[in-house]
Amino acid sequence: PIMHAGHLCSEVLDKHLGTACLCLLHRHIFDLVVAQKHDHNWKKPEDQTFKLVDIVSKGGNYLLNVGPDGEGVIPQPSQDTLRSVGRWLKRNGEAVYGAGPTPWGDELGEPSSKGAKDLRGNPRFLSRNEWRVTTKPGRLYFTFFQEPRVPFELPAMKNAVKRAFRLADGAPVEVKVENGLRALAIERPVIDPMATVVVVEIEGNRVER
């Protein structure tokens, strides 16, 4: 993940470099003075947390434009958002820093079944945002942005599961097996409404499908 201090930018995804450039306002304005005076529609911390984990789960980098003024001061709403995300990363950063992409991808969404196309003529992709997964050798980090159904069925893989636990506090999470399917019995309500991370340790360094 990369944070960039500069002028407010539009949302851009460089598909070749795997880098997404976004800003902290919902509307993209290149005149910072106008933006600070007239645009107060700032993105919420949970929106930034989702974008961060979402991009890492796709193998990309997050180029976040924080929009400092002419004196180099970051606007207070931006500071508040960045501090909130920073507190979340202090507890859950292992799922982000140095983590690899999802071994699956179905959780990201699917093309429109009606054959709809976007403005560029490409098939419209219907995104899902309930959860994302990032990886490190022997570990899967399931980040839940919405309270999952109980139990949460793990995606299919050949690897044995050693254990599961919440990343923020280390509390164990039960792994249930029924009819050959493995599922996480996650307590309700989830520990962190912004995003809760459950670590699943597996046999082997990477997922075998």
N, C-alpha and C positions, 0 to 999 in steps of 0.2 A: 504494500500500500504506500502511496506517495501523497503527501499533502503539499499543495502549491500555493504560494502567496503571490497574487497578481491581480489583474483586472478580472472582473466578473466575466465568465465565459459561458458559452452555450454547451449543451450536453453533446459530447462527441465521443464516439467509440472508434478507436483506431483498430480495425479488425486484424491488421497485420502485426501491430505491436502489442495487441491485447491490453490497451490502455483506455480507460474511460475518463473523460474530462468533464466534471460537473461542478456546479456552484451551490451555494447555500440558500439561494433564492429560488422560488418556483418559476419566476419569470426571469429571462436572461437579458440583462441590460449591460451594455458596454460602457455607458456613462455612469461612473460610480457615484458622482455627486447627485445625479437624478435618482439613482437607485436608493441611496441612503435617505433622501428627503421624501420620496413618494412611494417606495415599495417596501412594505413591512410584512410581506407574505413569506416568512422564512420557513425553511423546511424543518421538520421536527427531528429531534435526536434519533428517534426510532427509525425514521426514514433513512438517515445517514448510516445507521448501523446495518440496516438491511442492504443498502447499496454496497457497503464495504464487504460484507460477507458474500453477497451475491456475486460480486466481481471476482473475489478470490476463488470462489467455488467454480468459476469458469476459466480459471488460470490467468486472470488479468491483473492489471495494476489500477489503483484508484488515484487519479490525479484530481485532488480536491482543491478548488479555488476558493480561498477564504475572503478575498476582496478587501484588503487593507486600504485605508484612505491615503491622502497625499502625505501624511505624517508617518505612515507605516503602521497606523493603529488599526487593529481588527475590530469591526463593529461589535458592540456588546452582544447582540443576539447571536452572532457567529461564535463569540467566545463562550457563551452559555451552552450552545449546542456542542461545540468541540470538547468542552469539559465534561459534559454528560457522556459523550461517546468515549472519552478518555477513561472515565471511571468504569464504564462497562469493559473496556479493553484491559484495564488493570486486573480484572477478575477472569476475563475470558480470552485474553490476547493469544494464548497458545493455539486457539482455533483459527487464528488469522495470520500471525507473523510466521513466515516460513512455511506456511501450509500449502498443500497442493490442491488441485481441482477434484471435483466429484468423479467417482468411478462410474456413475450411472448417467444422470442427465434427465431422466423422465420427470424428476421433480421440478425442473425449470419451466415446463409448460409443453404445449403442443401446437402444431399448425391448426388453423381454423378448419373445421370439418366441412364448412360451407364453401370453401374455396375462395374466401375473401382475400383481397390483396391490399397492401399498404400503399402509401402515396408514391413509392418508388416502383410499384408494380410487383413487388415480391410477395410471396404468400404471407398472410398475416399470422403472426405468432401470438398465441394466447398464453401469457405468462401466468405462472402460479407463484405465490409468495408465502406459502405456509411454512416451508422449511428449506434449508440448504445443508449440504454436507461438504466439509473440507477434509483433507487427509494429511497424515504424516505416517512414516513407516510403522506399521502395526497398530495404528489408531485412526478411527473415524470420528469426526466431530460433527454431530447432528445439532444444528442451530435451529431452534423453533421460534418463529415469529408470531405464531398463533398457537393457542392451546391445542395440542394434538389429540386425536381420538385415542381413547384408552381401550386396549393397548395399541401402541404404534407399531405397525408391522415393518420390520426391517426389510430393505430391498434384498432381492435374491443374491446370494453369494455362496461359494463353496467353503469358505474359511470357517473354522470353528470360532465361536465367540468366547473369549476368556472371562470378561466381566464388563459392566457398564457403570458409569457414575457421573454425577453432575460435576462439571468443571469448576463452577464458582465456589463450591463448598466441599467437594469430595464425597457427598452423600451417595451411597450405592443406589443403583437403579436395577430393579429385578428384570431379568431376561426370561420371558416365558416361552415355552415351546409347545405348540399344539398342532397336530396333524402335519408335522414336519416344518411348520412355519415359526419363525422366531419373532418375538415382539417385545418392545420395551413397555414396562408397566410404570408409566410416569405419573407421579403424584399430581393431584389438582388441589388448588390452583398452582400454576407453574411458578417457580421461584422468582423469576425476573420477567415482568410483563414486557420489557423492551426486547428481550431475546434470551432464551435459556439454552445453554449448551449441554448436551449429554455426550460423553466420550464413550465409544465402544472399542474395547481392545480386542484384536483378532489375532489368530495364529497366522504367521507370515507377515511380510512387510507390506504387501499390497493386496487389494481385493482380487480374488479369482472368481470369475463369473461362469 
